[in-house]
Amino acid sequence: MPILAAEPDLYPEGLFSDVEPIQPCTSEAWALYCLSNKEKALMRRLRALNIPHYGPLVAKRYRSPAGRLRTSYVPLFAGYVFLFGDEVQRYHAKCTGYISRCIEVSDAQQLTEDLGQIHRLIEMGAPLTAEERLVPGMLVRIRSGAFAGFEGTIIQRNKETRLMVAIDFLQQGASVLLDDCQVEYLG
């Protein structure tokens, strides 16, 4: 049982919806690099300002010194929250005082697709592992199972085969354990 309930990490709720995704008012996107441990506070302020954003949060389980199992919700990409909006919205976000720097994303559509895949994996409850650097490998599409339709790079770590879904803009990603028989090589 978590000490605190999970907070929303996405605004508006249907930003990455498969049925009818909400299109941000502009095609601009920003990677907001937050001050230390201010990702959740920034997302609360952005929600209050009605600014579209996403900061993926994943459950982290650990044992307390008393032996109790605890769950915390931590950022998948430490320090980053992604804003989908124009210069005015970026300015309002910067005025919160929680941002160290704003990085304009050159390909907002690609970032939206990449983050959409990460969001769907989190919603599925897949045990994600943050990957700090992209590892060269084969580009694949999952053809069957719970992860059918996801595209990413195959990596080997600790004798496990994992699918890494990359956020190319950050040169980071998240990986999930999978079986070799589920993949279709794309090139």
Backbone hydrogen bonds, N-H to C=O, Kabsch-Sander energy under -0.5 kcal/mol:
donor,donor_aa,acceptor,acceptor_aa,energy
3,I,71,T,-0.8
11,Y,53,H,-2.3
15,L,12,P,-1.8
17,S,14,G,-1.4
22,I,14,G,-1.8
30,W,83,L,-2.8
31,A,103,I,-3.0
32,L,30,W,-0.7
32,L,81,V,-3.2
33,Y,31,A,-0.7
33,Y,101,R,-2.9
34,C,32,L,-0.7
34,C,79,G,-3.5
35,L,98,Y,-2.6
38,K,35,L,-1.7
42,L,38,K,-2.5
43,M,39,E,-2.3
44,R,40,K,-2.2
45,R,41,A,-2.0
46,L,42,L,-2.7
47,R,43,M,-2.3
48,A,44,R,-2.0
49,L,45,R,-1.7
50,N,47,R,-1.3
51,I,46,L,-2.5
53,H,11,Y,-2.5
54,Y,82,F,-2.2
55,G,9,D,-2.5
58,V,74,V,-2.9
60,K,72,S,-3.3
62,Y,70,R,-2.2
64,S,68,R,-3.1
67,G,64,S,-2.4
70,R,62,Y,-3.7
70,R,68,R,-0.5
72,S,60,K,-2.6
74,V,58,V,-2.6
74,V,72,S,-0.7
76,L,56,P,-2.9
78,A,76,L,-0.7
80,Y,77,F,-2.3
81,V,32,L,-1.8
82,F,54,Y,-3.1
83,L,30,W,-2.7
83,L,81,V,-0.5
84,F,52,P,-2.5
85,G,28,E,-0.7
85,G,83,L,-0.6
90,R,86,D,-2.3
91,Y,87,E,-2.5
92,H,88,V,-2.4
93,A,89,Q,-2.2
94,K,90,R,-2.6
95,C,91,Y,-1.9
96,T,93,A,-1.6
97,G,94,K,-1.3
100,S,33,Y,-3.2
101,R,33,Y,-1.5
103,I,31,A,-2.5
104,E,102,C,-0.6
105,V,29,A,-2.5
106,S,104,E,-0.5
108,A,106,S,-0.5
111,L,107,D,-2.0
112,T,108,A,-2.4
113,E,109,Q,-2.1
114,D,110,Q,-2.6
115,L,111,L,-2.9
116,G,112,T,-2.0
117,Q,113,E,-1.8
118,I,114,D,-1.9
119,H,115,L,-2.7
120,R,116,G,-2.3
121,L,117,Q,-2.2
122,I,118,I,-2.3
123,E,119,H,-2.5
124,M,120,R,-1.8
125,G,121,L,-0.5
125,G,122,I,-1.2
126,A,121,L,-1.9
128,L,126,A,-1.3
129,T,175,S,-1.8
131,E,173,G,-3.3
132,E,130,A,-0.5
140,V,152,G,-3.3
141,R,184,E,-2.4
142,I,150,F,-2.7
143,R,182,Q,-3.1
144,S,182,Q,-0.7
148,A,145,G,-1.6
149,G,142,I,-3.1
150,F,147,F,-2.0
152,G,140,V,-2.3
153,T,164,M,-2.4
154,I,138,M,-2.0
155,I,162,R,-2.3
157,R,160,E,-2.1
160,E,157,R,-1.6
162,R,155,I,-2.5
162,R,160,E,-0.6
163,L,176,V,-2.8
164,M,153,T,-3.1
164,M,162,R,-0.5
165,V,163,L,-0.6
165,V,174,A,-3.0
166,A,164,M,-0.6
167,I,172,Q,-3.4
168,D,166,A,-0.8
170,L,167,I,-1.1
171,Q,167,I,-1.4
172,Q,167,I,-1.3
173,G,131,E,-2.1
174,A,165,V,-2.2
175,S,129,T,-2.7
176,V,163,L,-2.0
178,L,161,T,-2.1
182,Q,179,D,-1.5
183,V,180,D,-1.5
184,E,141,R,-2.2
186,L,139,L,-2.8
187,G,139,L,-0.9
